[in-house]
Amino acid sequence: MVGRHGDSWKLRVAAAPERGRANHALLDLLAETLHIPRAHVELVSGGAARDKVVVVHGMEPAQADQLLEAAAGVRTVV
C-alpha cells in the first residue's frame, strides 16, 4: 500500500505483470485490506495497463477510503 495519488490510490504488488498475476495480486490485496471476500472486488478496466479501475461491491466509497488510509498509515484530519 503506497497511498493517495490525486483522486486515486497507488498500490504496489510484488507479482510480475504477466498472465494476470499482478492483477490477481492487486485484487487479493484490496480484498484483504478492505476485509471483504475476494469476489466483491472486480477489475473493470486496465487489465493490461498500469492504471486500473476497480469496483468494490457492497461497500461505500468513504468506508473503502478509510480502510485504505489506515492501511497506508495516512492520517485523516477532521
Secondary structure as UniProt FT lines:
FT   STRAND          3..5
FT   TURN            6..7
FT   STRAND          8..10
FT   TURN            19..20
FT   HELIX           21..34
FT   HELIX           38..40
FT   STRAND          41..45
FT   TURN            47..48
FT   STRAND          53..56
FT   TURN            57..58
FT   HELIX           61..72
//
